[in-house]
Amino acid sequence: MGNKKYHERTRAQESSGAIERMYITMRHLFNRGFYKPMGISGETLREALLLLRPEIYGSVGDEKAELEGLLYIIDRLPIGIEECRYINLTSDEGYADSHFKAIIPPKRRRNCYRIDDDQMNIEITRGRSEIYDILTHLTFLFIESHKISKHVLIDDKGKTTRDWLKLEKVVLENKELTEPERETAITYTANILGRTFNEITGIYNQFSTPDRPERLLHIVYWLGKLAIEEIINNDKRTVTFSPMLRERLGHHIHGEVWANNIKQTLHKNKLLQRPIHVISANMHSVMNTLFAPTALKTLMAKKDIFEVYEAISNNENKSLRSKVNKEALQNGMIFIKDTSGTNIDVQIFDTSKLDTSKLDFNANDSKLKEEKPVILVMDYAFGEQAYETIDELLKPYKIEGKKVHLNVESLSIMGKAGILEGGKGDIMIPSAHIFEGTADNYPFKNELNKADLEGQGIDVYEGAMITVLGTSLQNKDILKFFYNSTWNVIGLEMEGAHYQKAIQSASKVRGNISSDVKVRYAYYASDNPLETGGTLASGGLGTTGVKPTYLITRTILQQIFN
């Protein structure tokens, strides 16, 4: 009896199938050029999302509106998108030089342009992952909008409830509200969303912007209004993909321009032939680790080094940051502001101009003087963009018709990821990356190990990590499967397999860089999606992320300098 096969599908298998369907459907809709999210063409996406019920979207499948999920995606979409019936995904097509003003979502750097009352253009320069991200968010947004219309429509002629008419009056008057007026409007909204007055009050200010304090009311009204028009007049919202985007996607256009800018800068500064260490991280931790000890001497005397980093990370301390930045620029840092559309800025550090006696960690001075390595720090890539950027960066550079190979000695990837064992702020050291939805796996020798980072009051985990198609598609069932099965997955992120694929092909297959290039991967946990209330939608890391970020950065630099 023990070996009897059961043909019932587990929730994890269903979820896995749903993700695959979403992935294939999105590619199909993209090739087709347009679709109507709430029409027949968008049905597969909606059904798959409702079957999946990803953790980030909370109660998307319930009658009541999902507030935290709504906040999560509103932060990642352009302001005003809820008012637009036509959403057009384009490549970089010259809008930057027009009268249109770029709208940049606070949590995702991408240029969006409001063309008129009904149309929003979103510029895609980071490849397919960005399209999956946006389409998933829009599907969620439109499902939520139809929940609102269900709550407020009384008949099929378009007659609505009193709450809706009252909310409409408040929104269209668009005046500043007094506290009592706001509370009255919140009462109508709570009824419309099927939520309590308390729940709406608790999250209300998180939706506000300085010039739109009542933004939640506007979002709810416009989502509901467009959904009502879809139902009553059949005016369906439409997502289109521009012909230029469809032609350019997957051709590394932005990545190539980006990589050539970097190589040109290295060549111009006579750094192209030196040993190069690439670090994919953020734009502050390497710079602060190298230059805070000299730039902020007085503060260093009073505080522990990690407290100093925390002070620099605080948004209110702009002056501390500019001091460190100034110090860095005077001592061999070159900053390359991105103009290619990849949205990835770069810093180059020439270690021959660095006074190692002022560093607060060990550095082998004679080795550095002899080798004069160059550290190239690139900002985070997004999903599949990691392959495009590293693949282009590691290609030889042509000077007067001659190919010059880059002497890349190591690549270090530091990022944040979801953790499946442990909690926010813990550190994960991967031993392999597995690409979700496939059995593709990329084992590697990680130069970082558990012992390098232990003993600092932060838990460190080692094991395989999964590279997902989008963090907003994960649910507990899939994650539990990865965690409990023999894959032994400790965390999930979006770039690892793409980075490793590019590094592997450049070093082992194409011979663009040395075959024994060193790799380092380390991630700190931004959330634990297996814990209730532990997902990304439940808020940011705050200062929890400071210590692990700098601990990883310091370890990477120590390995490079010794």
VEXSEMAR-934990 format. One line per field, with one value per residue (C-alpha): residue number from 1; residue in three letters; x, y, z. Coordinates in Angstrom, 1 decimal, decimal comma, padded with zeros to 4 digits. Layout:
// VEXSEMAR-934990
num [NUM	...] .
residuo [ala	...] .
xx [X	...] .
yy [Y	...] .
zz [Z	...] .
//
This chain:
// VEXSEMAR-934990
num [1	2	3	4	5	6	7	8	9	10	11	12	13	14	15	16	17	18	19	20	21	22	23	24	25	26	27	28	29	30	31	32	33	34	35	36	37	38	39	40	41	42	43	44	45	46	47	48	49	50	51	52	53	54	55	56	57	58	59	60	61	62	63	64	65	66	67	68	69	70	71	72	73	74	75	76	77	78	79	80	81	82	83	84	85	86	87	88	89	90	91	92	93	94	95	96	97	98	99	100	101	102	103	104	105	106	107	108	109	110	111	112	113	114	115	116	117	118	119	120	121	122	123	124	125	126	127	128	129	130	131	132	133	134	135	136	137	138	139	140	141	142	143	144	145	146	147	148	149	150	151	152	153	154	155	156	157	158	159	160	161	162	163	164	165	166	167	168	169	170	171	172	173	174	175	176	177	178	179	180	181	182	183	184	185	186	187	188	189	190	191	192	193	194	195	196	197	198	199	200	201	202	203	204	205	206	207	208	209	210	211	212	213	214	215	216	217	218	219	220	221	222	223	224	225	226	227	228	229	230	231	232	233	234	235	236	237	238	239	240	241	242	243	244	245	246	247	248	249	250	251	252	253	254	255	256	257	258	259	260	261	262	263	264	265	266	267	268	269	270	271	272	273	274	275	276	277	278	279	280	281	282	283	284	285	286	287	288	289	290	291	292	293	294	295	296	297	298	299	300	301	302	303	304	305	306	307	308	309	310	311	312	313	314	315	316	317	318	319	320	321	322	323	324	325	326	327	328	329	330	331	332	333	334	335	336	337	338	339	340	341	342	343	344	345	346	347	348	349	350	351	352	353	354	355	356	357	358	359	360	361	362	363	364	365	366	367	368	369	370	371	372	373	374	375	376	377	378	379	380	381	382	383	384	385	386	387	388	389	390	391	392	393	394	395	396	397	398	399	400	401	402	403	404	405	406	407	408	409	410	411	412	413	414	415	416	417	418	419	420	421	422	423	424	425	426	427	428	429	430	431	432	433	434	435	436	437	438	439	440	441	442	443	444	445	446	447	448	449	450	451	452	453	454	455	456	457	458	459	460	461	462	463	464	465	466	467	468	469	470	471	472	473	474	475	476	477	478	479	480	481	482	483	484	485	486	487	488	489	490	491	492	493	494	495	496	497	498	499	500	501	502	503	504	505	506	507	508	509	510	511	512	513	514	515	516	517	518	519	520	521	522	523	524	525	526	527	528	529	530	531	532	533	534	535	536	537	538	539	540	541	542	543	544	545	546	547	548	549	550	551	552	553	554	555	556	557	558	559	560	561	562] .
residuo [met	gly	asn	lys	lys	tyr	his	glu	arg	thr	arg	ala	gln	glu	ser	ser	gly	ala	ile	glu	arg	met	tyr	ile	thr	met	arg	his	leu	phe	asn	arg	gly	phe	tyr	lys	pro	met	gly	ile	ser	gly	glu	thr	leu	arg	glu	ala	leu	leu	leu	leu	arg	pro	glu	ile	tyr	gly	ser	val	gly	asp	glu	lys	ala	glu	leu	glu	gly	leu	leu	tyr	ile	ile	asp	arg	leu	pro	ile	gly	ile	glu	glu	cys	arg	tyr	ile	asn	leu	thr	ser	asp	glu	gly	tyr	ala	asp	ser	his	phe	lys	ala	ile	ile	pro	pro	lys	arg	arg	arg	asn	cys	tyr	arg	ile	asp	asp	asp	gln	met	asn	ile	glu	ile	thr	arg	gly	arg	ser	glu	ile	tyr	asp	ile	leu	thr	his	leu	thr	phe	leu	phe	ile	glu	ser	his	lys	ile	ser	lys	his	val	leu	ile	asp	asp	lys	gly	lys	thr	thr	arg	asp	trp	leu	lys	leu	glu	lys	val	val	leu	glu	asn	lys	glu	leu	thr	glu	pro	glu	arg	glu	thr	ala	ile	thr	tyr	thr	ala	asn	ile	leu	gly	arg	thr	phe	asn	glu	ile	thr	gly	ile	tyr	asn	gln	phe	ser	thr	pro	asp	arg	pro	glu	arg	leu	leu	his	ile	val	tyr	trp	leu	gly	lys	leu	ala	ile	glu	glu	ile	ile	asn	asn	asp	lys	arg	thr	val	thr	phe	ser	pro	met	leu	arg	glu	arg	leu	gly	his	his	ile	his	gly	glu	val	trp	ala	asn	asn	ile	lys	gln	thr	leu	his	lys	asn	lys	leu	leu	gln	arg	pro	ile	his	val	ile	ser	ala	asn	met	his	ser	val	met	asn	thr	leu	phe	ala	pro	thr	ala	leu	lys	thr	leu	met	ala	lys	lys	asp	ile	phe	glu	val	tyr	glu	ala	ile	ser	asn	asn	glu	asn	lys	ser	leu	arg	ser	lys	val	asn	lys	glu	ala	leu	gln	asn	gly	met	ile	phe	ile	lys	asp	thr	ser	gly	thr	asn	ile	asp	val	gln	ile	phe	asp	thr	ser	lys	leu	asp	thr	ser	lys	leu	asp	phe	asn	ala	asn	asp	ser	lys	leu	lys	glu	glu	lys	pro	val	ile	leu	val	met	asp	tyr	ala	phe	gly	glu	gln	ala	tyr	glu	thr	ile	asp	glu	leu	leu	lys	pro	tyr	lys	ile	glu	gly	lys	lys	val	his	leu	asn	val	glu	ser	leu	ser	ile	met	gly	lys	ala	gly	ile	leu	glu	gly	gly	lys	gly	asp	ile	met	ile	pro	ser	ala	his	ile	phe	glu	gly	thr	ala	asp	asn	tyr	pro	phe	lys	asn	glu	leu	asn	lys	ala	asp	leu	glu	gly	gln	gly	ile	asp	val	tyr	glu	gly	ala	met	ile	thr	val	leu	gly	thr	ser	leu	gln	asn	lys	asp	ile	leu	lys	phe	phe	tyr	asn	ser	thr	trp	asn	val	ile	gly	leu	glu	met	glu	gly	ala	his	tyr	gln	lys	ala	ile	gln	ser	ala	ser	lys	val	arg	gly	asn	ile	ser	ser	asp	val	lys	val	arg	tyr	ala	tyr	tyr	ala	ser	asp	asn	pro	leu	glu	thr	gly	gly	thr	leu	ala	ser	gly	gly	leu	gly	thr	thr	gly	val	lys	pro	thr	tyr	leu	ile	thr	arg	thr	ile	leu	gln	gln	ile	phe	asn] .
xx [000,0	002,9	003,8	000,3	000,2	-002,5	-003,5	-004,8	-002,8	-001,4	-001,9	001,8	001,4	-001,7	000,1	003,2	000,9	-000,8	002,5	003,5	000,2	000,6	004,1	003,1	-000,1	001,9	004,3	001,4	-000,4	002,8	003,3	-000,3	000,3	-002,7	-005,3	-008,2	-007,5	-011,1	-012,2	-011,9	-008,1	-007,3	-009,3	-006,5	-004,4	-007,2	-008,1	-004,4	-003,9	-007,1	-006,0	-002,6	-003,6	000,0	000,9	001,6	-002,0	-003,5	-007,3	-007,5	-009,9	-012,3	-015,3	-013,7	-011,0	-007,3	-005,7	-002,0	-001,7	-003,3	-000,7	002,1	001,3	000,2	003,8	005,1	002,8	002,6	000,4	-002,9	-002,9	-006,2	-007,8	-006,5	-008,5	-005,6	-002,2	000,5	003,8	006,6	010,3	012,4	010,8	011,9	009,2	012,0	012,6	009,0	006,7	005,4	006,7	008,1	006,1	008,4	006,8	008,3	009,3	010,2	012,4	010,7	009,6	005,9	004,1	000,4	-000,4	-004,0	-006,9	-007,3	-003,8	-000,7	002,5	005,0	008,5	010,0	013,8	014,6	013,4	010,7	010,7	009,4	006,5	005,5	005,7	003,5	000,9	000,6	000,1	-002,5	-004,4	-004,6	-005,7	-008,5	-009,8	-010,0	-011,8	-014,5	-015,0	-015,7	-018,3	-020,0	-020,4	-021,9	-024,0	-027,7	-029,0	-027,7	-028,7	-025,9	-027,9	-025,5	-025,7	-025,9	-022,3	-021,0	-022,8	-021,5	-017,9	-018,2	-019,3	-016,3	-013,8	-015,1	-015,2	-011,5	-011,1	-009,1	-011,1	-011,5	-011,1	-014,9	-015,4	-012,5	-014,0	-017,4	-015,7	-013,8	-017,1	-018,5	-015,3	-015,3	-018,8	-017,8	-014,6	-016,3	-013,7	-014,0	-013,6	-010,6	-008,9	-009,2	-008,1	-005,1	-003,8	-005,2	-002,1	000,2	-001,6	-001,3	001,2	002,1	000,0	-002,8	-003,6	-006,9	-005,4	-007,0	-010,5	-009,4	-008,0	-011,1	-013,4	-011,6	-011,0	-014,8	-015,8	-013,9	-015,1	-018,7	-018,2	-016,8	-019,8	-022,6	-021,2	-018,7	-015,9	-013,1	-009,7	-006,9	-003,2	-001,1	002,5	004,2	005,6	009,0	008,9	008,0	010,8	013,5	012,8	015,4	018,0	020,2	019,9	020,0	022,5	024,9	024,9	025,3	028,3	030,0	029,7	031,5	034,3	034,8	035,1	037,6	039,6	039,6	040,9	043,5	041,9	040,8	043,9	043,8	042,3	038,6	036,2	032,5	030,1	026,3	024,9	023,4	025,0	026,0	027,4	030,8	031,4	030,4	032,6	035,7	035,2	033,1	036,1	037,9	034,9	033,1	036,1	034,4	031,2	033,4	035,1	031,8	029,9	030,1	030,8	027,3	025,6	027,5	026,2	022,7	023,0	024,1	021,2	018,7	016,9	017,2	021,0	021,7	024,7	026,5	025,9	027,2	030,4	031,1	030,3	032,6	035,4	035,0	035,0	038,2	039,9	039,5	035,7	034,1	030,3	028,6	024,9	022,9	021,7	021,1	017,7	018,8	018,3	021,6	024,1	027,7	030,6	034,2	036,8	040,5	042,2	045,6	044,2	042,9	044,8	044,5	045,9	042,6	040,3	038,8	039,4	042,4	043,8	047,0	048,8	051,6	049,3	047,1	050,0	051,3	048,0	046,0	042,6	039,6	036,2	033,2	029,9	026,7	023,2	020,7	019,5	015,8	015,1	016,1	017,9	020,7	021,6	021,6	023,8	026,5	026,5	027,3	029,7	031,9	032,3	035,7	036,0	037,1	039,8	040,9	039,6	041,4	039,6	040,6	039,5	038,6	040,7	037,7	038,9	035,7	032,0	030,1	026,3	024,7	020,9	017,8	015,7	012,8	013,8	012,1	013,8	014,6	013,3	013,9	017,5	019,0	021,7	021,5	024,6	023,5	025,4	023,2	020,5	017,5	015,3	011,6	009,3	012,2	014,7	017,5	020,0	023,3	025,6	028,8	031,6	030,7	033,8	031,6	030,7	028,8	032,0	032,9	029,7	028,9	029,4	028,0	024,6	022,9	021,6	023,3	021,8	023,5	021,7	020,1	018,1	015,4	015,2	011,5	009,7	008,3	008,2	004,6	003,5	004,7	002,3	002,9	002,2	004,9	007,4	006,7	007,3	010,7	011,5	010,5	011,5	015,0	015,7	016,3	015,7	016,5	015,2	013,9	015,0	014,7	018,2	020,6	020,1	020,4	023,6	025,1	024,0	025,9	029,0	029,1	028,8	031,4	034,0	033,3	032,0	032,9	036,2	035,5	036,9	039,1	037,6	038,6	036,8	035,7	032,0	030,4	026,7	025,0	021,5	019,9	016,2	013,6	010,7	009,7	006,7	006,0	005,2	001,7	002,2	005,8	005,5	006,9	003,5	003,7	006,2	009,9	012,9	013,6	017,0	016,9	018,7	021,6	023,7	023,5	024,1	027,3	028,4	028,2	029,9	032,8	033,3	033,4	035,9	038,1	038,3	039,1	041,8	043,5] .
yy [000,0	002,3	002,9	003,5	006,6	009,2	011,4	014,4	017,5	019,3	023,0	023,5	021,8	023,8	027,0	026,0	025,3	028,7	030,5	028,7	029,6	033,3	033,3	031,8	033,9	037,1	036,2	035,4	038,7	040,6	038,9	039,7	043,4	044,3	042,8	043,7	042,7	042,3	040,8	037,3	037,9	038,7	035,8	033,3	035,8	036,7	033,0	032,1	035,0	034,1	030,4	031,4	033,9	035,2	036,3	039,9	040,3	039,1	038,7	039,2	036,3	037,5	039,8	042,5	044,8	044,1	047,2	046,3	044,6	047,7	049,9	047,7	047,9	051,6	052,4	050,6	052,1	055,7	058,2	058,6	055,1	054,3	057,1	055,7	053,4	052,9	051,7	051,6	049,8	051,3	051,2	054,3	056,2	059,8	061,0	062,3	065,2	066,1	068,4	065,3	065,2	061,9	060,3	057,9	055,5	055,7	052,0	051,2	053,5	053,7	056,6	056,9	059,6	060,7	061,4	062,6	062,0	058,4	057,2	056,3	055,3	053,1	052,9	049,4	049,4	046,4	043,5	040,9	040,8	044,3	043,4	040,4	042,7	045,4	043,0	041,1	044,4	045,6	042,3	042,7	046,3	045,5	042,6	044,9	047,6	045,1	044,2	047,9	048,0	044,8	046,6	049,8	048,8	048,2	047,3	046,7	050,2	051,7	052,9	053,0	053,1	056,3	055,7	055,8	059,0	060,7	059,5	060,8	064,2	064,4	063,3	065,5	068,6	067,9	070,4	070,2	068,2	069,0	066,2	065,6	065,7	063,2	060,8	061,0	060,2	057,3	055,9	055,8	054,2	051,6	050,5	050,4	048,3	046,0	047,1	048,6	052,4	051,4	049,5	052,4	055,0	052,9	052,8	056,1	058,3	055,7	056,4	060,2	062,3	065,9	067,3	064,6	064,0	062,3	060,0	056,8	058,3	059,2	055,7	054,0	056,3	056,0	052,3	051,8	054,3	052,6	049,2	050,4	051,8	048,4	046,6	049,1	050,5	047,7	050,3	047,9	049,0	048,1	047,3	047,7	047,0	049,4	048,0	049,4	047,6	044,3	044,7	045,6	043,3	040,7	042,4	043,9	047,3	049,2	046,8	047,2	051,0	050,8	048,4	050,5	053,7	051,9	050,4	053,8	055,5	052,8	053,3	057,1	056,8	054,2	051,6	049,1	046,8	046,6	043,7	044,5	043,4	043,8	044,2	044,4	046,2	049,6	053,0	053,6	050,7	050,3	054,0	054,4	051,5	052,9	056,6	057,1	056,6	059,6	061,8	061,3	061,1	062,9	060,8	057,6	058,5	058,6	055,7	052,1	051,7	050,1	053,0	055,4	053,4	053,6	057,4	057,7	055,6	057,8	060,0	063,1	063,0	064,3	066,3	063,2	061,5	064,4	064,6	060,9	061,4	064,4	062,5	059,6	061,8	063,5	060,1	058,1	057,5	058,0	058,1	057,2	058,4	056,0	057,5	054,1	053,5	050,4	052,6	051,2	053,8	052,8	053,8	053,0	053,0	053,2	051,6	053,1	056,4	054,9	055,5	052,0	053,1	055,0	052,0	050,4	046,8	044,8	045,4	043,8	047,1	045,7	043,4	046,5	048,7	046,0	045,0	048,3	046,6	048,6	048,1	048,5	048,8	048,6	049,2	046,4	044,9	043,8	040,1	039,0	042,4	040,8	038,5	041,3	043,7	041,2	039,5	042,8	044,0	040,9	041,1	042,4	046,1	047,2	049,8	050,8	047,5	045,4	043,4	044,0	041,4	042,7	041,3	040,5	038,7	038,5	039,2	039,7	039,9	041,3	041,8	041,4	038,3	036,6	034,0	030,7	029,9	032,8	036,4	040,0	041,0	037,5	036,6	033,9	032,4	030,5	027,4	027,1	029,0	027,2	028,8	028,6	026,7	024,7	022,2	024,5	024,8	026,6	025,3	027,3	027,7	030,6	032,5	033,7	031,1	031,0	031,3	034,6	036,3	034,5	035,9	039,3	038,8	038,0	034,5	033,1	030,4	028,4	026,4	026,6	029,7	029,9	032,6	033,4	035,0	037,7	038,1	039,1	035,6	033,5	031,8	029,7	026,4	026,7	028,1	025,3	022,8	024,3	024,5	021,0	019,0	017,8	021,1	022,5	026,1	028,7	031,8	033,4	036,3	037,5	037,8	035,0	032,4	035,2	036,6	033,1	032,2	035,2	034,7	031,0	031,6	034,4	032,4	028,7	028,8	032,0	032,7	036,4	036,4	034,0	030,6	030,7	034,0	034,1	034,6	035,7	035,8	036,9	038,2	039,7	038,9	041,6	039,4	035,8	035,0	031,9	033,9	035,5	039,2	038,7	039,5	042,5	044,1	044,4	047,2	047,9	046,9	050,2	050,1	046,3	046,0	048,3	045,9	042,9	045,1	046,5	043,2	041,6	044,6	044,7	040,9	041,2	044,1	042,3	039,3	041,6	043,6	040,5] .
zz [000,0	000,8	-002,9	-004,2	-006,4	-005,8	-008,7	-006,7	-007,3	-004,3	-003,8	-004,6	-007,9	-008,8	-007,9	-009,9	-012,9	-012,4	-012,4	-015,6	-017,2	-016,3	-017,7	-021,0	-021,2	-020,6	-023,4	-025,7	-025,0	-025,6	-029,0	-029,8	-029,0	-026,8	-024,5	-022,3	-018,7	-017,8	-021,1	-022,6	-023,3	-019,7	-018,3	-018,0	-016,1	-013,7	-013,1	-012,5	-010,1	-008,1	-008,0	-006,9	-004,3	-003,9	-000,3	-001,4	-002,6	000,6	000,3	-003,5	-003,7	-001,0	-001,3	000,7	-000,7	000,0	001,4	002,0	-001,4	-002,9	-001,2	-002,3	-006,0	-005,9	-004,7	-007,8	-010,4	-011,6	-009,8	-011,6	-013,3	-011,7	-013,8	-017,2	-019,5	-021,9	-020,6	-023,2	-022,5	-024,7	-025,0	-024,7	-027,5	-027,0	-024,5	-022,2	-024,8	-025,0	-022,9	-021,0	-017,5	-016,3	-013,4	-011,4	-009,0	-005,5	-005,2	-008,8	-010,9	-014,3	-016,4	-017,0	-019,0	-018,7	-022,3	-021,8	-019,4	-020,5	-021,4	-019,4	-021,1	-019,1	-020,4	-020,2	-020,3	-018,1	-020,1	-019,6	-015,8	-015,8	-018,1	-015,9	-012,8	-014,3	-015,8	-012,5	-010,7	-013,2	-013,1	-009,3	-009,6	-012,0	-010,0	-007,0	-009,1	-010,0	-006,3	-005,8	-008,6	-007,3	-003,9	-005,4	-008,4	-007,6	-011,1	-014,6	-015,7	-013,6	-010,5	-007,6	-003,8	-001,7	-000,3	-003,9	-004,8	-001,6	-002,3	-005,9	-004,7	-002,3	-004,9	-007,8	-005,5	-004,9	-002,0	001,2	003,8	007,4	009,9	010,3	006,5	006,0	008,6	006,9	003,6	005,2	006,4	002,9	001,6	004,4	003,3	-000,4	000,3	002,9	005,5	008,9	009,6	011,8	009,0	006,5	009,0	009,9	006,3	005,0	005,4	003,8	000,5	000,9	-001,0	000,0	-002,9	-002,6	001,0	000,1	-002,4	-001,2	-001,9	-005,4	-006,0	-004,8	-006,8	-010,1	-009,9	-009,2	-011,9	-014,7	-013,5	-013,6	-017,1	-018,2	-016,9	-018,0	-021,3	-022,1	-022,2	-021,5	-020,2	-022,6	-022,2	-025,4	-026,2	-028,6	-031,9	-030,9	-027,6	-029,2	-031,7	-029,2	-026,3	-025,7	-027,9	-025,1	-026,6	-023,3	-021,7	-024,6	-024,4	-020,6	-020,7	-023,5	-021,4	-018,5	-020,6	-022,3	-018,9	-017,7	-020,9	-020,7	-017,1	-018,0	-015,8	-018,5	-018,1	-014,3	-012,3	-012,0	-009,2	-010,0	-007,1	-007,7	-004,7	-003,8	-004,4	-000,8	001,1	-000,6	-000,7	003,0	004,0	002,2	003,0	006,2	008,5	007,0	006,1	009,5	011,9	014,8	014,6	014,4	017,6	019,5	017,9	016,9	013,2	012,5	014,4	012,0	009,0	010,5	010,9	007,2	006,1	007,8	005,2	007,4	007,5	004,0	005,1	006,4	003,0	001,0	003,2	002,4	-001,3	-001,5	000,2	-002,2	-005,3	-004,2	-003,6	-006,8	-007,1	-010,5	-010,7	-013,9	-013,9	-016,1	-019,4	-021,2	-019,8	-017,7	-014,6	-013,2	-012,0	-011,5	-009,2	-010,1	-007,3	-008,2	-005,1	-006,0	-004,8	-001,6	001,7	003,3	006,6	007,2	006,6	009,7	008,5	007,4	003,9	002,5	001,6	-000,5	-002,5	-003,3	-004,2	-006,6	-008,2	-008,0	-008,4	-009,6	-007,9	-010,1	-008,2	-010,1	-008,7	-008,5	-011,8	-012,1	-012,8	-016,3	-016,7	-014,6	-017,5	-020,1	-018,1	-016,9	-020,3	-022,0	-019,3	-019,6	-023,4	-024,7	-025,6	-029,0	-029,2	-032,7	-034,1	-031,5	-028,9	-025,3	-022,7	-019,3	-016,5	-014,2	-011,1	-009,1	-009,2	-006,0	-005,8	-002,7	-002,6	-000,5	-000,8	000,9	003,5	004,3	007,6	009,9	009,7	008,5	008,5	008,6	006,0	003,3	001,6	-001,5	-002,8	-006,0	-007,8	-009,1	-011,8	-010,9	-013,2	-014,6	-013,3	-014,4	-011,6	-011,3	-008,6	-007,9	-005,4	-003,3	-001,9	001,0	003,6	006,9	009,0	007,4	008,6	011,9	015,4	014,7	016,3	012,9	011,9	008,8	006,6	003,8	001,0	-002,4	-003,4	-006,0	-008,6	-009,2	-012,1	-009,9	-006,1	-006,4	-007,6	-004,7	-002,3	000,8	-000,8	-003,4	-000,9	001,6	-001,2	-002,0	001,7	002,6	-000,5	-001,2	-003,0	000,5	-000,6	002,0	000,2	-003,0	-005,1	-008,7	-010,2	-009,0	-011,8	-014,4	-013,0	-012,7	-016,3	-017,6	-015,5	-016,4	-020,2	-020,1	-018,1	-019,0	-022,6	-024,4	-022,8	-022,4	-018,8	-016,9	-016,3	-012,6	-011,8	-008,2	-007,4	-004,1	-003,4	-000,2	000,5	003,5	004,3	003,5	004,6	005,4	003,1	005,1	008,2	008,4	008,1	007,1	003,4	001,5	001,5	005,3	005,1	004,5	006,5	008,1	009,8	010,2	006,8	007,7	009,7	007,4	004,3	005,8	007,3	003,8	002,1	004,6	004,1	000,3	000,5	003,0	000,6	-002,4	-000,4	001,0] .
//
